[in-house]
């Protein structure tokens, strides 16, 4: 995989996942909305939820170890929660969700603590 660019590697991962999800949708007889509005939402969500964060993580992992990359990426749920709080009025950041994010982040810290070395 060293010969592949970081964005190609990330893209390949999501193309495979998309094919799998589409297959599951067909098995469950679920339809996919292909209206112009839906397509715009898909493109917007794909760009900001997948291309930007995962592309940057793949690119950044060239320069930091996997432990640091995991910790940095574990911040993502907090970023999503903040954006959802301001942009989605029906999405409430309750105590259970916050505790879940903190436990998840803490678990990543515990798992990769020894790898930090002089990077922190």
Secondary structure, DSSP 8 states (H G I E B T S, - for coil): -TTS-HHHHHHHHHHHHHHHHHHHHHHTT-----SHHHHHHHHHHHIIIIIHHHHHHHHHTTTS-HHHHHHHHTTHHHHHHHHHHHH-TT----HHHHHHHHHHHHHHHHHHGGG-GGG-
